[in-house]
Amino acid sequence: MITFYRTTEDTGSQEIQEVLRELCLAHEVVLVTDPGASRGILPEGTRPPVLVDEGTVYQDRSAIQAHLEELKAIRELWYKYGGDACYCDAEGNVE
């Protein structure tokens, strides 16, 4: 499961939270009220925003957004090939 650590003041974090919702990924949002006193809450040596996915820590908005784009691509492939259909390219070859 994904855990997203954010502050309430950071509007960019709200956008990341919206993307998580739109992707329909199992996630938990942890609001950090005092980043200076968050020892034991956040992963060691990090400050919000932080996203943890399967033990991998993504710290800073660009790294988080890049990871969410990867997850979106995986989800799209899952939806594409998860159905009971055959997909062909422009030349008629089965993908």
C-alpha positions as CSV (number, residue, x, y, z in Angstrom):
1,M,0.0,0.0,0.0
2,I,1.1,3.6,-0.7
3,T,1.5,6.0,2.2
4,F,1.7,9.7,1.4
5,Y,2.9,12.1,4.0
6,R,1.9,15.8,3.6
7,T,1.3,19.0,5.4
8,T,-2.0,20.8,5.3
9,E,-0.4,24.0,4.0
10,D,1.2,22.6,0.9
11,T,-1.3,23.0,-2.0
12,G,1.0,20.9,-4.3
13,S,0.5,18.0,-2.0
14,Q,-3.3,18.3,-2.4
15,E,-2.8,17.8,-6.1
16,I,-0.8,14.7,-5.5
17,Q,-3.5,13.4,-3.2
18,E,-6.1,14.0,-5.9
19,V,-4.0,12.0,-8.4
20,L,-3.8,9.1,-6.0
21,R,-7.6,9.2,-5.7
22,E,-8.1,9.4,-9.4
23,L,-5.8,6.4,-10.0
24,C,-7.9,4.4,-7.5
25,L,-4.8,3.1,-5.8
26,A,-4.9,1.8,-2.2
27,H,-3.3,4.5,-0.2
28,E,-3.2,6.2,3.2
29,V,-2.6,10.0,3.6
30,V,-0.8,11.0,6.8
31,L,-1.1,14.7,7.7
32,V,2.0,16.0,9.3
33,T,1.1,19.0,11.5
34,D,4.7,19.8,12.6
35,P,7.4,18.7,10.2
36,G,10.1,19.6,12.7
37,A,8.6,17.3,15.4
38,S,7.7,14.5,13.1
39,R,10.4,12.0,14.2
40,G,8.9,8.5,14.2
41,I,6.1,9.5,11.8
42,L,8.1,10.2,8.6
43,P,10.7,7.9,7.1
44,E,14.1,8.7,8.6
45,G,15.7,11.9,7.2
46,T,12.8,13.0,5.2
47,R,10.4,16.0,5.2
48,P,7.0,16.3,3.5
49,P,5.9,15.7,0.9
50,V,7.0,12.0,1.0
51,L,5.5,9.0,-0.7
52,V,6.3,5.5,0.3
53,D,5.4,2.6,-2.0
54,E,6.4,-0.9,-1.1
55,G,9.2,0.4,1.0
56,T,10.7,2.7,-1.6
57,V,10.7,6.4,-0.5
58,Y,10.0,9.2,-3.0
59,Q,10.9,12.6,-1.6
60,D,10.1,15.8,-3.5
61,R,7.3,16.6,-5.7
62,S,9.0,15.8,-9.0
63,A,10.0,12.3,-7.9
64,I,6.5,11.6,-6.5
65,Q,4.9,12.8,-9.7
66,A,7.3,10.7,-11.9
67,H,6.4,7.6,-9.8
68,L,2.7,8.2,-10.1
69,E,3.1,8.5,-13.9
70,E,4.8,5.1,-13.9
71,L,1.9,3.6,-11.8
72,K,-0.6,5.2,-14.2
73,A,1.2,3.5,-17.2
74,I,1.1,0.2,-15.4
75,R,-2.6,0.6,-14.6
76,E,-3.4,1.4,-18.2
77,L,-1.6,-1.7,-19.5
78,W,-3.4,-3.7,-16.8
79,Y,-6.8,-2.4,-18.0
80,K,-5.8,-2.9,-21.7
81,Y,-4.8,-6.5,-21.3
82,G,-7.0,-7.4,-18.4
83,G,-10.0,-7.8,-20.6
84,D,-11.1,-10.6,-22.8
85,A,-10.0,-9.1,-26.1
86,C,-7.3,-9.3,-28.7
87,Y,-5.2,-6.2,-29.6
88,C,-3.6,-5.7,-32.9
89,D,-1.2,-3.0,-34.1
90,A,-1.6,-1.0,-37.3
91,E,-0.3,-3.8,-39.5
92,G,-2.6,-6.4,-37.9
93,N,0.0,-8.1,-35.7
94,V,-1.2,-9.3,-32.3
95,E,0.3,-7.2,-29.5
